[in-house]
Amino acid sequence: MRRSFLFSCKKEKRIWSLFLLIGTLSAQNISFKDMAAEMGLNFVHDHGGTDQKFYVETMGSGCAILDYDDDGDLDIFFLQGAPLPGWKKKTTLRNQLFRNDGDQFTDVTGESGLGDTSYGIGCAAADYDNDGDTDLYVTNFGPDILYRNEGDGTFADASYAAGISNPLWSASAAFFDADNDGWLDLFVTNYVEYSLEKNPWCGDQRKDQRAYCDPDVFMGISDVFYHNNGDGTFSDMSEKSNVMKGKGKGLGVIPADFDNDGDMDVYVANDKVMNNLFINDGTGIFKEDALFAGVGFNENGQAEAGMGVDFADYNRDGWLDLFVTNFSGESNTLYRNDKNGFLTDVTFAAGLGQPSLEVLGFGTNFVDLDLDGWEDIFVANGHVIDNIELFNPDYTHAQRKQVFMNRGDGTFIDKTSEIGGALQEPQVGRGAAFGDIDNDGDIDIVISNNNGQASLLINEGPPKNNWIGLLLEGRLYNLDAIGARVTVTSGGNSQIATVNPSASYLASNDKRLQFGLGSQTVVNEISIQWPGGGVDRIENIEGNRYYLIQPGGKISAIQQ
């Protein structure tokens, strides 16, 4: 029986009205403070550029939130640029790992083995070898790197041994189990054909003003799909899986079971060409179907400059919806899942169109910021042209972030100005990762800003609403439980979420699931559909704490 918006008694209607009220007003209880400097997160991104406007400088770099040492605290990994021709600073540019020591971060790059000096772009974090610790895949402007976590605080470059070889300009990456065999496969988006030796002059010749080129100048390239062989190696299945047929200009990627058939499909946000939606047949063979599914273009039939992506059930009807960030002058795009294999662009009807026209979105996430049980939306913004005011005075390079609060009726409202604080500080936002850094129950945000200091936005103060956090752990296989579908029912209302650290832009997020409970303090039922089969139901769980759940319905509270 469908229960998303229809309720059978007066009591449930009163609960619905309360959730609507909370969804409209609770932004007053949200406060973000940038704690990067205070907590020792002293990462500064440098794109390595000069006045030659190398196109790679514009994309920025990503970041990951992960517990690499398995101590219960979320650590942070940043990708760094590299010197480009003409760069003369006396600084060593390398990727950096910061260990979370509670109220401070410690730079452990040197001892970790992650301080590579290649031109870093994005990353994905997951346990690909099922040994109980989190590994890393790094995308580069140049050969990618697969790092195996050795379990002792160090990482080893396993690229060659694992059969990974992607020398192209790659962007976002995602680990997921495409064929439900218990081993995490890997999807990598590749961007465009570009070399430093062939750097075209773009801009306004009449004014002798150079600018970064448009992506239309460059040819797109196919993405890559690696199948996990279960022995520490991968096989390049890009052609056999049909992924190579979706040639585009890939930036954001997210796997998700959008059609509720038990396997994970893959959406790729392409830059100014049709997006891709790879439909999985359950064996890791895909059919590209974006056009017929309604997500290849916006509602006007136009290709947009897709960057950040996320899937979530924003209207609580049991089906995953899609959000994509785009270029200034375009709106970001919200696609509502129609539950029949088709998604509809409802951006402007949902109130998300007009507020996003003047900014350029990158990192993003559906995230219940106020823990009222409805997924809100966060967007990190920043233009790609550093001298954009010379060409269009309506835009700026550094831009504010945006928060859109879910009203619970299918619409959102921009509450950025009301929340204020660190959201209003103009920065050139790129990769954004989401997770509960301080383990207090609400979501914090890490942002890698292009050519600038990273941001650590801590959601201040104790949560004003109730919540429950879940860490799922598989047995023997797919230990991260990526792809598990969880339904939480509390107070007559149900929410769904999927374990999936991949989303946003060039980033990897906390793999724990967070559910806002509003005024409810007890979860009536947790239902878990495990990857590959098996369902567990757990009843009457106390809220406001984290739990570890394993197959068989085994649940235990996590001491923070």
C-alpha positions in Angstrom: 0.0 0.0 0.0 1.4 3.4 -1.0 1.8 5.6 2.1 4.0 8.5 0.9 1.5 11.3 1.1 -1.8 9.6 2.0 -2.6 8.9 5.6 -5.4 6.9 7.0 -6.3 8.6 10.2 -6.4 12.0 11.8 -3.4 11.3 14.0 -1.2 10.7 11.0 -2.5 13.9 9.3 -1.5 15.8 12.4 2.0 14.3 12.2 2.2 15.2 8.5 1.3 18.9 9.3 4.0 18.9 11.9 6.6 17.7 9.5 5.5 20.3 7.0 5.9 23.0 9.6 9.4 21.7 10.6 10.5 21.5 7.0 9.5 25.2 6.5 10.9 26.7 9.7 13.7 24.6 11.0 16.5 26.3 9.0 16.5 28.7 12.0 18.2 26.0 14.0 21.0 25.3 11.6 24.4 27.1 12.0 27.6 26.3 10.1 31.0 27.4 11.2 34.2 27.0 9.2 36.4 25.2 11.7 39.3 24.3 9.3 41.9 26.6 10.8 40.8 26.0 14.4 40.9 22.2 14.0 44.3 22.1 12.1 42.9 21.2 8.7 45.4 23.4 6.9 45.0 22.2 3.4 45.4 24.8 0.6 44.7 23.7 -2.9 47.0 25.1 -5.7 46.0 24.4 -9.3 49.6 25.0 -10.4 48.6 27.5 -13.1 50.0 30.6 -14.6 48.7 33.3 -17.0 48.6 30.6 -19.8 45.1 29.5 -18.7 45.6 25.7 -18.9 42.1 24.2 -19.0 42.9 21.7 -16.3 43.2 24.5 -13.7 39.5 25.1 -13.7 38.2 21.8 -12.5 39.6 22.0 -9.0 40.1 18.8 -6.9 38.2 16.5 -4.7 38.3 15.2 -1.2 37.2 12.1 0.8 35.8 11.6 4.2 36.8 8.1 5.5 37.8 6.3 8.6 41.2 4.9 7.2 42.4 3.7 10.6 39.1 2.3 11.8 39.1 4.2 15.1 35.5 5.5 14.7 36.6 9.0 13.7 36.3 10.4 10.2 39.6 11.4 8.6 39.9 13.6 5.5 41.9 13.2 2.3 42.5 16.0 -0.2 43.7 15.9 -3.8 46.3 18.5 -4.8 47.2 20.1 -8.2 50.7 20.0 -9.7 53.1 22.6 -11.2 52.2 23.5 -14.8 54.5 25.1 -17.3 55.6 28.5 -16.0 54.8 27.8 -12.3 57.6 29.0 -10.2 56.5 28.8 -6.5 58.9 27.2 -4.1 56.3 24.8 -2.7 55.9 21.1 -3.0 52.4 20.2 -4.1 51.1 16.8 -3.0 47.9 15.1 -1.9 47.4 15.2 1.9 45.7 12.9 4.5 44.6 14.4 7.8 43.9 12.0 10.8 41.0 13.0 13.0 42.2 13.0 16.7 39.0 14.1 18.2 39.0 17.9 18.3 42.1 18.3 16.0 43.4 17.0 12.7 47.0 15.8 12.2 48.7 15.7 8.9 49.8 12.1 8.5 50.6 12.3 4.7 54.2 11.3 5.0 53.7 8.2 7.0 50.6 7.2 5.1 52.2 6.9 1.7 49.5 9.0 0.1 51.6 12.1 -0.7 51.6 11.7 -4.4 52.7 14.7 -6.5 50.7 13.9 -9.7 48.0 16.3 -10.7 45.2 15.0 -8.5 41.5 15.4 -9.5 39.1 13.1 -7.6 38.8 10.0 -5.5 36.6 7.1 -4.3 37.0 5.3 -1.0 35.8 1.7 -0.2 37.1 -1.7 0.8 37.7 -3.3 -2.6 39.6 -6.3 -1.3 37.2 -7.2 1.6 39.9 -7.2 4.2 38.2 -4.9 6.6 39.8 -1.5 5.9 39.1 1.3 3.5 41.1 1.6 0.3 41.4 4.6 -2.1 41.2 5.2 -5.8 42.7 8.5 -7.0 41.8 10.0 -10.4 44.4 12.2 -12.0 45.2 14.4 -15.0 47.4 11.5 -16.0 47.6 7.9 -14.8 45.2 7.0 -11.9 46.3 5.3 -8.8 44.7 2.5 -6.7 45.9 2.5 -3.1 45.5 -0.6 -1.0 45.1 0.1 2.8 47.7 -2.1 4.6 45.8 -1.9 7.9 48.7 -0.3 9.8 48.1 3.4 8.8 49.9 3.1 5.5 48.8 2.6 1.9 50.5 0.9 -1.0 50.2 1.6 -4.7 48.5 -1.5 -6.0 47.7 -0.1 -9.5 50.0 -2.3 -11.5 49.4 -5.4 -9.5 45.6 -4.9 -9.7 45.6 -4.3 -13.4 44.5 -0.7 -13.2 45.6 1.5 -16.1 43.8 4.7 -16.9 46.2 7.4 -18.3 43.4 9.7 -19.4 42.0 12.9 -17.7 39.7 11.2 -15.3 37.3 12.9 -12.8 34.9 11.2 -10.4 35.0 7.5 -9.5 32.6 5.1 -7.7 33.0 1.7 -6.1 29.9 -0.5 -6.3 29.0 -4.2 -6.9 27.6 -4.3 -10.4 27.0 -8.1 -10.5 26.2 -8.8 -6.8 29.1 -11.2 -6.5 30.2 -9.6 -3.2 33.2 -7.7 -4.7 33.2 -4.0 -5.4 33.7 -3.0 -9.0 34.9 0.4 -10.1 33.4 3.0 -12.5 35.6 6.0 -13.5 34.5 9.0 -15.5 36.9 10.4 -18.1 36.6 14.0 -19.2 38.0 15.4 -22.4 41.0 15.0 -24.7 43.4 17.7 -23.6 47.2 18.2 -23.4 49.3 21.0 -22.0 51.2 21.0 -25.3 48.0 21.9 -27.2 46.5 24.7 -25.1 44.3 26.8 -27.4 43.9 30.6 -26.9 40.4 31.5 -25.8 38.8 34.7 -24.8 38.1 38.2 -26.3 40.7 39.0 -28.9 39.2 42.5 -29.3 40.1 43.3 -25.7 43.1 41.1 -25.6 41.6 39.3 -22.7 42.4 35.6 -22.4 40.0 33.2 -20.6 39.7 29.5 -20.0 38.3 27.7 -22.9 34.8 26.3 -23.1 34.4 22.4 -23.0 33.0 22.6 -26.6 36.6 23.2 -27.7 37.6 19.6 -26.7 36.5 16.1 -27.6 34.9 13.9 -25.0 36.2 10.5 -24.2 34.7 7.3 -22.9 34.4 6.3 -19.3 36.0 3.2 -17.8 34.5 0.2 -16.0 36.7 -2.2 -14.0 35.3 -5.6 -12.9 36.7 -6.8 -9.5 38.0 -10.4 -10.0 37.9 -11.1 -6.3 41.7 -11.8 -6.1 43.0 -8.3 -5.7 42.9 -7.7 -9.5 40.5 -5.9 -11.9 39.6 -6.5 -15.5 38.8 -3.6 -17.8 35.2 -4.4 -18.9 34.5 -1.0 -20.4 33.8 -2.4 -23.9 32.1 -5.7 -22.9 29.9 -3.9 -20.4 28.8 -1.3 -23.0 30.1 1.6 -21.0 32.3 2.7 -23.9 29.2 3.3 -25.9 28.3 6.2 -23.7 31.1 8.5 -24.9 30.7 11.9 -23.2 32.6 14.4 -21.0 32.1 12.8 -17.7 32.4 14.7 -14.4 30.0 13.5 -11.7 29.0 9.8 -11.3 26.7 8.0 -8.9 25.6 4.3 -8.9 22.0 3.8 -7.7 19.1 1.4 -8.1 16.8 4.0 -9.6 14.4 1.4 -11.0 14.1 -0.7 -7.8 15.1 -4.0 -9.6 17.8 -5.1 -7.1 20.9 -4.0 -9.0 22.8 -0.7 -9.2 22.6 1.4 -12.3 25.0 4.3 -13.0 24.3 7.9 -13.8 27.1 10.1 -15.3 26.8 13.9 -15.5 28.4 15.1 -18.7 29.7 18.6 -19.5 27.5 20.2 -22.2 26.6 17.0 -23.9 23.9 14.4 -23.2 24.2 12.8 -19.8 24.4 9.0 -19.5 22.2 6.6 -17.5 23.6 3.0 -17.7 20.9 0.5 -16.8 22.3 -2.7 -15.3 20.9 -6.0 -16.3 22.0 -7.5 -13.0 25.2 -9.1 -14.4 27.3 -5.9 -14.9 26.2 -5.4 -18.5 24.7 -2.0 -19.1 22.3 -0.4 -21.6 22.7 3.4 -22.0 19.1 4.8 -21.6 19.4 8.4 -20.5 17.4 9.9 -23.4 14.4 7.5 -22.9 14.6 7.7 -19.1 14.3 11.5 -19.3 17.6 12.4 -17.7 19.8 13.0 -20.8 18.7 16.6 -21.1 16.7 19.2 -19.1 13.0 19.8 -19.6 13.7 22.0 -22.6 15.7 19.3 -24.3 19.0 21.1 -23.7 22.3 19.6 -22.6 23.7 21.2 -19.5 27.1 21.4 -17.9 26.6 18.7 -15.3 29.0 18.5 -12.5 27.8 17.3 -9.1 25.2 14.5 -8.7 23.2 12.7 -6.1 20.3 10.3 -5.8 17.9 10.2 -2.9 14.2 9.8 -2.1 13.4 13.5 -1.5 9.6 13.1 -1.6 9.5 9.8 0.4 7.6 7.7 -2.1 10.1 4.8 -2.0 11.9 5.7 -5.3 15.3 7.4 -5.8 15.2 10.9 -7.4 18.2 12.7 -9.0 19.8 16.1 -8.5 22.5 17.5 -10.8 24.4 20.8 -10.5 25.1 22.9 -13.6 26.6 26.0 -15.0 25.7 29.7 -14.3 22.8 30.8 -16.5 21.5 27.2 -16.3 19.6 26.0 -13.3 20.6 23.0 -11.3 18.2 20.1 -12.2 16.0 18.0 -10.1 14.6 14.9 -11.7 11.6 13.2 -9.9 11.4 9.5 -10.3 8.0 8.6 -11.8 8.3 4.9 -10.7 7.9 3.6 -14.3 11.5 3.8 -15.6 11.1 7.6 -16.4 12.2 10.7 -14.4 10.7 14.1 -14.9 12.5 17.5 -14.6 10.6 19.3 -11.9 13.3 21.9 -11.1 11.3 25.0 -11.3 8.1 23.5 -9.9 10.1 22.4 -6.9 11.5 26.0 -6.3 15.1 25.1 -7.3 15.4 26.8 -10.6 15.6 30.6 -10.2 17.9 30.6 -7.1 20.5 28.6 -9.0 20.7 30.6 -12.2 23.3 33.1 -10.9 25.8 30.6 -9.5 27.8 27.7 -10.8 27.3 24.5 -8.8 29.8 21.7 -8.1 29.8 19.5 -5.0 26.3 18.6 -3.8 24.3 16.2 -1.7 20.8 15.4 -0.6 21.3 15.7 3.2 18.9 16.1 6.0 20.5 19.1 7.6 17.9 19.7 10.3 17.1 16.0 10.9 13.3 16.5 10.3 13.1 13.4 8.2 13.2 15.2 4.8 16.2 15.4 2.5 17.5 18.9 2.0 20.1 19.9 -0.6 23.5 21.5 -0.2 25.5 23.0 -3.1 29.1 24.3 -3.2 29.4 27.0 -5.9 32.3 28.7 -7.7 32.8 29.9 -11.3 35.4 28.3 -13.6 36.5 31.5 -15.2 38.7 33.5 -12.8 38.2 36.8 -14.7 34.5 36.2 -15.4 33.6 39.8 -14.5 35.5 41.0 -17.6 33.1 39.0 -19.8 29.9 39.0 -17.7 29.6 41.5 -14.8 26.6 39.5 -13.5 28.8 36.7 -12.3 31.7 36.3 -9.8 34.5 33.8 -9.5 34.1 33.1 -5.8 30.5 32.4 -4.8 28.5 31.6 -1.7 27.2 28.1 -0.9 23.5 27.3 -1.0 21.1 25.3 1.2 17.7 24.4 0.0 15.4 23.1 2.7 12.8 20.5 1.9 9.3 21.7 2.8 7.9 18.1 2.7 5.4 18.9 -0.1 7.7 18.3 -3.0 9.2 21.8 -3.0 12.3 23.4 -1.5 13.1 26.9 -0.3 16.5 28.7 -0.4 17.4 29.3 3.2 21.1 30.3 2.6 20.7 33.9 3.7 18.7 33.0 6.8 21.3 30.5 7.9 24.1 32.8 7.0 27.5 32.4 8.6 30.1 30.3 6.7 27.6 29.7 3.9 27.8 33.3 2.8 31.6 33.4 2.5 32.4 33.6 -1.2 34.8 30.8 -2.3 35.6 28.8 -5.5 33.9 25.6 -4.3 34.6 22.3 -6.1 34.7 18.9 -4.4 32.5 18.5 -1.3 32.2 15.5 1.0 29.6 14.9 3.7 29.7 13.2 7.0 29.4 13.5 10.8 32.9 14.7 11.6 32.3 15.3 15.3 30.0 12.3 15.8 27.2 14.4 17.3 24.5 13.2 15.0 24.3 15.9 12.3 26.1 16.2 9.0 29.2 18.3 8.5 30.7 19.3 5.2 34.3 19.3 3.8 34.9 21.5 0.7 38.0 21.6 -1.4 38.1 25.1 -2.8 39.9 25.6 -6.1 43.3 27.4 -5.6 42.4 28.2 -2.0 42.0 27.1 1.7 39.8 24.1 2.3 36.6 24.5 4.3 35.4 22.4 7.2 31.8 23.4 7.9 30.8 22.1 11.2 27.0 21.9 11.9 27.2 23.6 15.3 25.6 22.7 18.6 23.7 19.6 19.5 21.0 18.5 17.0 17.7 20.1 17.6 15.8 17.1 16.3 16.2 13.3 17.0 18.2 11.0 14.7 19.6 7.6 14.2 22.9 6.6 12.5 23.6 3.2 11.0 26.8 1.6 10.0 26.2 -1.6 7.9 28.8 -4.3 7.6 28.6 -7.3 5.4 30.0 -10.7 6.3 32.8 -12.1 4.2 31.8 -10.2 1.1 31.1 -6.5 0.3 32.0 -5.6 3.8 31.0 -2.0 3.2 27.5 -3.2 2.3 27.5 -0.8 -0.6 24.1 -1.1 -2.3 22.2 -2.1 0.8 18.8 -0.5 0.9 17.5 0.6 4.3 14.0 1.6 5.3 13.5 3.4 8.6 9.9 3.7 10.0 9.2 6.0 12.9 6.0 7.7 14.0 4.1 6.3 11.0 6.5 7.7 8.5 9.1 5.8 6.4 12.3 6.9 4.8 14.7 5.0 2.5 18.4 5.3 1.9 21.1 3.3 0.2 24.6 2.7 1.5 26.7 4.5 -1.2 29.6 6.8 -0.4 29.8 8.0 -4.0 28.0 11.2 -4.8 28.7 14.9 -5.1 31.7 15.9 -7.3 35.2 14.3 -7.2 34.4 13.2 -3.7 33.7 10.3 -1.4 31.4 10.6 1.6 30.9 9.0 5.1 29.5 5.5 4.4 27.2 5.6 7.5 23.6 6.3 6.9 21.9 9.2 8.8 18.1 9.4 9.3 16.4 12.4 10.9 13.5 11.5 13.2 12.0 14.9 13.9 10.2 14.7 17.3 10.3 10.9 17.4 12.8 9.2 19.8 12.2 5.6 18.8 12.5 3.9 15.5 9.7 1.4 15.1 11.4 -0.7 12.5 14.6 -0.8 10.5 14.4 -3.0 7.3 17.6 -3.8 5.4 17.7 -5.4 2.0 21.2 -6.6 1.7 23.2 -6.6 -1.6 22.7 -9.9 -3.4 19.6 -10.9 -1.4 18.5 -11.3 2.2 16.2 -9.0 4.3 16.5 -8.2 8.0 14.0 -6.4 10.2 14.8 -4.9 13.5 12.1 -3.3 15.8 11.9 -0.7 18.5 15.4 0.9 18.4 16.2 3.9 20.5 17.3 7.0 18.6 20.1 9.5 19.0 23.0 7.1 18.7 24.9 5.1 16.1 24.4 1.4 15.6 26.4 -1.3 13.8 24.2 -3.7 11.9 25.3 -7.0 10.3 23.4 -9.7 8.3 21.1 -11.8 10.4 19.7 -8.7 12.2 22.7 -8.4 14.6 22.7 -4.9 16.0 24.9 -3.2 18.5 25.3 0.3 19.7 28.6 2.1 18.7 30.4 3.9 21.5 31.5 7.3 20.3 
